[in-house]
Amino acid sequence: NRLTPSKVAEAARQMASEYQLECEVLEREQMEKLGMGALLGVAQGSAEPPALIVIRYRPAQTESKVHLGLVGKGVTFDTGGISIKPADGMEKMKYDMAGGAAMIGAMRAIAQLQPAIAVTAFIPCVENMPGSRAQRPGDIVTAMSGKTIEVINTDAEGRLILADALTYARQQGSTHLVDAATLTGAIVVALGHLNVGLFANDEAMRGRVLEAAKAEGERMWPMPLEDDYKEYLKSAFADLANVGGRFGGAVTAAIFLKEFAGDTPWVHLDIAGTAWLDESKPFLAKGPTGVAVRTLVRLATEWKET
């Protein structure tokens, strides 16, 4: 309850200062100017202001034109908004910023290991609350990319904040993208608590991330991303809906994000089943796991030009 979006931003600034990284935090007014309607729509129900944290690492000398963008979902608490979650298990929703935390952790390691490529982390942080100003099911928001989104379910908020963060990451010159997010309960149904669901719009990028994950012992399983799944996201009133019904929920969430990754090589990691442990393992304590940090650090440090 103490880790609000502002506190996450404060922690990121402190870490960046300690490890000689650049850190910038975009606040509501800047997001409004940039047209981040999808992100701001999620944030409007909470008294806590949103923050988009940007942490930059630049190698001292490099000839590489690669700029890796790491995008992490930072919902510091998720009630579901107006489409409120059941009370049972809601206390765990403080872990909904695990993707964002993973990106901050990865940047901390990257700063020390100094890979030869530029890396920037983008962490959109909000609290999803059912306040009197909260967005309603049926609202239509305009994302930074210009696409309109019909918000069918306010609990599908992670993809809304990631949509604008992915657009901003591309605008900031990212040539390759990886996002990590506790995005769907559907990935837990599909893969349990053992594998991260991995979606990609580019074969080479998928291979890079899977290779890094295998080397680090983080289990990831490739999932489908055919264009046909976009049919599930049809809206009569907007370019797309934010949910696609009960079937293939993890896939339709990834298809939604793909719309904002565009033609940039991109990998989406759905870590909803792997970011939190209810029971400790011999090699891992109960609670947050830090999943994806090691994979992302290896991806950056061992990047080979093709």
Disulfide bonds with the S-S distance in Angstrom:
none
